[in-house]
Amino acid sequence: MSENIPGFSTLAIHAGAAPDPSTGARATPIYQTTSFVFDDVDHAASLFGLQAFGNIYTRITNPTTAVLEERVAALEGGTAALATASGHSAQLLCFHTLMQPGDNIVAANKLYGGSINQLNHSFKSFGWSVKWADPDDLNTFEAAIDENTKAIFIESLANPGGIVMDIEAISALAKAKGIPLVVDNTMATPYLCRPIEHGADIVLHSLTKFMGGHGNSMGGIIVDGGSFDWSAGGRYPLLSEPRPEYQGIVLHETFGNFAFAIACRVLGLRDLGPAISPFNSFMILTGIETLPLRMQRHSDNAKKVALHLSGHSKVNWVSYAALPEDKHHALQQKYMPKGAGAVFTFGVEGGYDAGVALVSKCELFSHLANIGDTRSLIIHPASTTHRQLTDDQKTAAGAGPDVVRISVGLEEVDDIIADLDQALSD
Amino acid sequence: MNHDSYSDTYIKGILDEVKTVAMIGASANTVRPSYFVLKYLLSKGYDVWPINPGQAGKDILGQTVYASLDDVPDVPDMIDIFRNSEAAGQIVEQVLQSGKLPKVIWMQLTVRHDEAAKRAEAAGIKVVMDRCPKIEYGRLSGEIGWAGVNSKTISARRPTLKSGFQHRGLTGKSES
């Protein structure tokens, strides 16, 4: 190990990025190329056989993207990472590496709505099913796990409700059953919470949100915690069995504690194809350099806005874990003591119509379906993302008629509060 | 010597100092880790002498395979052991009894024998256990980052280039 382990802010700027040895360029160059020239046939054979490190084709590896991967692996405390075109494709490749037809995932029922759709519907075509558990009752996780369960999937900080998961307790359940715990850390980022330190085996991100942070580039990533024994029990054949795709190589034996990330790359990304553009990798890398500053300001601003709204006459409730009276405040203090992030929901007096009126009267807040931008963002789920659901379904999903979700940006907090005040006024 | 973790300068010092490697358990099977490491070390300029009784007299990657440590051309700078921990202990014992001492004994990932390491160190031999020289070289050259692996190193210095494309040498300080 290194003599001095660099701090988080140092890693956010330096991890993975040396000066370019040919030109001296200090910022990471955008290697906008599809392919890489071989020295000779033997060099090509070494690369195709995974015997040498190096790049063949940008669908599999790219030097700009590699810096992003090493950077996020270092920030999360993982052994390796694999960047993808989006957070959704990171989930696809992660579960493709873990699952066989007939297998299931036990997942927290408080997840980003897009992930609920992916698990409920799209994954059915692969023969994978999902069993939902309630993060407020951990017995439901244990009860849902059966002999075909290959992973537990949770979000460290669930979108949009501000629900903080008890990662250590859920990790203990996963370890007792010999299955990996997969944690989506998009809403918290490694600045606020490092799930691997609390027992997560794999961490996923939509880099599109706070990691990139500027609302300009899509990306996702899979971080290998390096902690799971893929060969015990032989339940993960992509890792523990000889692979015909590579003349019989056994990936866990060959790549040790970063075998999962390699398997996602050489069996998943190579064959399914959702590669991130090198340009997007560059944009996200640039965003990550200021992650510690941005995430602290996002959290500080959001807490001030949440406190203001909790005392507002037109607001009936605020769900934000940094508020002392919040149901998840104790878990927030344990897992993300520096702050509870930028996103929360609140209920407007007057229900559906009042929610519609609020989003249409905002001047500073942008009305759109994203989170994790420098700009403040607002959405009324019942009239947009969740409008196809029945009223009962909306309420169950945390998207009742009065619910408004905001992602608090980096503007002056007084301006953010003033915009909400004028939009809430009659 | 603490064998739970090694400093980068200790590992780099070894990889800089060593020129000849006797690899016990080298494989002719092109998908085995012991073939990967042999091929990689050769590409980085080390003289590697494969040892595998079942392949003795044949060639792997153009290198003559020897039946045992007694048969290699000279006392190697480093002995790299691709055997289980118990066998590694016996190998260390044989090396110490032979009096032909290498500078370094390296045991591969999952291979560790603390008693043997102590005896080797008492004889002035540096020991590395439960590590892979390919991974360590890849880390300290920066090559391993191309696969998205966390090298656990940061540097604002120029990486060292070797001949051809995508071929780096070691960078950073080493223990002398």
Interface residues (C-beta under 8 A of the other chain):
Chain A: M1 S2 E3 P6 T10 L11 H14 A15 G16 A18 P19 P21 S22 G24 F36 V37 F38 D39 H43 S46 G49 L50 Q51 A52 F53 G54 N55 T61 P63 T65 A66 V67 E69 E70 A73 A74 G78 T79 A80 A81 L82 A83 P242 Y246 Q247 G248 I249 V250 E253 T254 G256 F258 A261 I262 R265
Chain B: S5 Y6 S7 D8 T9 T30 V31 P33 Y35 F36 K39 Y40 S43 L109 C132 I135 G138 G142 E143 I144 G145 W146 A147 G148 V149 N150 S151 K152 T153 I154 S155 A156 R157 R158 P159 T160 L161 G164 F165 Q166 H167 R168
